[in-house]
Amino acid sequence: MHSIYKTFFLFEKKVLIITKEFSKNMDNTEEKNKNERIAFIKRWVEYVKTHSDKEWSMQQNVIINSALQAARQMSRKEYLDFKKKCSEIHS
């Protein structure tokens, strides 16, 4: 076997190994994200159960109002660009 073929074969083998490792890490990341979301939901359920409606709804109101205020500061084009970038990240 010529050295160039050996080099290509070794390169191809390394690419496969790296691809498998990347895929494994992505699976771990997705699992970790899922577990974090589930843990957050459980904490939020516990919080809602242990605090009055008035208390936690006021806190939600602050979050919602700040999101609306931030949205009002964007132009339509900026918002659509932002939305496009978010969808690219999450797809």
C-alpha positions as CSV (number, residue, x, y, z in Angstrom):
1,M,0.0,0.0,0.0
2,H,1.3,3.4,-1.0
3,S,2.0,5.9,1.8
4,I,-0.6,8.3,0.5
5,Y,-3.2,5.6,0.8
6,K,-2.0,4.8,4.3
7,T,-2.2,8.4,5.3
8,F,-5.7,8.7,3.8
9,F,-6.8,5.6,5.6
10,L,-5.5,6.8,9.0
11,F,-7.1,10.2,8.4
12,E,-10.4,8.6,7.5
13,K,-10.2,6.4,10.7
14,K,-9.5,9.5,12.9
15,V,-12.4,11.4,11.3
16,L,-14.7,8.4,12.1
17,I,-13.4,8.3,15.7
18,I,-13.9,12.1,16.2
19,T,-17.4,11.9,14.6
20,K,-18.4,9.0,17.0
21,E,-17.0,11.0,20.0
22,F,-18.9,14.1,18.9
23,S,-22.1,12.2,18.5
24,K,-21.7,10.6,21.9
25,N,-21.1,14.0,23.5
26,M,-24.1,15.4,21.8
27,D,-26.2,12.6,23.1
28,N,-24.8,13.3,26.6
29,T,-25.5,17.0,26.2
30,E,-29.1,16.4,25.1
31,E,-29.7,14.0,28.0
32,K,-28.1,16.5,30.5
33,N,-30.3,19.3,29.1
34,K,-33.4,17.2,29.4
35,N,-32.5,16.3,33.0
36,E,-31.9,19.9,33.8
37,R,-35.3,20.9,32.4
38,I,-37.1,18.2,34.3
39,A,-35.3,19.3,37.5
40,F,-36.2,22.9,36.9
41,I,-39.9,22.0,36.4
42,K,-39.9,20.0,39.6
43,R,-38.4,23.0,41.5
44,W,-40.9,25.3,40.0
45,V,-43.8,23.0,40.9
46,E,-42.5,22.9,44.5
47,Y,-42.1,26.7,44.6
48,V,-45.7,27.2,43.3
49,K,-47.0,24.8,45.9
50,T,-45.2,26.5,48.8
51,H,-45.7,30.1,47.9
52,S,-48.9,32.1,47.5
53,D,-50.4,32.8,44.1
54,K,-49.9,36.5,44.7
55,E,-46.2,36.1,45.4
56,W,-45.2,33.9,42.5
57,S,-47.5,35.7,40.0
58,M,-45.9,39.0,40.9
59,Q,-42.5,37.5,40.1
60,Q,-43.8,36.1,36.8
61,N,-45.2,39.6,36.0
62,V,-41.8,41.1,36.4
63,I,-40.3,38.6,33.9
64,I,-43.1,39.0,31.4
65,N,-43.0,42.8,31.6
66,S,-39.3,42.9,31.1
67,A,-39.5,40.6,28.1
68,L,-42.2,42.8,26.6
69,Q,-40.2,45.9,27.2
70,A,-37.1,44.3,25.5
71,A,-39.3,43.3,22.6
72,R,-40.6,46.9,22.1
73,Q,-37.0,48.1,21.8
74,M,-36.4,45.9,18.7
75,S,-37.5,46.9,15.3
76,R,-39.5,44.4,13.2
77,K,-36.4,43.5,11.2
78,E,-34.2,43.1,14.3
79,Y,-36.9,40.8,15.8
80,L,-37.1,38.7,12.7
81,D,-33.3,38.4,12.5
82,F,-33.2,37.4,16.1
83,K,-35.9,34.8,15.6
84,K,-34.1,33.4,12.6
85,K,-30.8,33.1,14.5
86,C,-32.6,31.3,17.4
87,S,-34.2,28.9,15.0
88,E,-30.9,28.2,13.4
89,I,-29.3,27.5,16.8
90,H,-32.1,25.2,17.9
91,S,-32.4,23.2,14.7
